[in-house]
């Protein structure tokens, strides 16, 4: 859909005889605007999906990190008791 939002204005401008680099630049701007306005639901769904996947990975990582930290603290506590 995003490719069509770029390609359609580009094809129209090129058929009208516009300079190719100018047509491509204007088509990119038009495509970005159309995408931003009309494809917001798709963009939001994608960002929520990515956030949920990343949050799920962080939860598992935090449990492992907490367990490792507890082990290190236990070892350090034993060493400090032995020196005192």
Buried (B, 14 or more C-beta within 10 A) or exposed (E): EEEEBBEBBBEEBBEEEBEEEEBBEBBBEBBEEBBEEEBEEEEEEEEEEEEEEEEEEEEEEEEEEEEEEEEEEEEEEEEEEEEE
